[in-house]
Amino acid sequence: MTPEDLDQIGAIVAAAEQRIIERQDRAVEAITANMSDLRAEIHTRFDKVDVRFDVLERRTERIETHMLAIMLQTAGMSKSLTEAEPTDSSFAASLSAQQRAIDDLAARVAKLERSSPSSH
């Protein structure tokens, strides 16, 4: 090989290196731009997720308030039922005693009517 051939090969290699460097630079710039776009998209999505979490937090707080109110109402109803049970039991006993007294009186009246001479 002659020195001219070597110079020519060197020039070809240098030109190829320059093209490779330029392509690498463009690839790095494209990757950097893509990463920047991806970062912006991720940031936007996280902002949306934050908004949704805030909404869920408010809903959870409202549910907690409603559940507490229901628990208080249930406790009040339970207390009322507990307090009403003795009254209900005594009322049922009174009604039963009254029914027995009515049945006894009806039986006595029927017996008197059967034994009375004017009923024949």
Residue pairs with C-beta under 8 A, 6 or more apart in sequence:
1 9
113 119
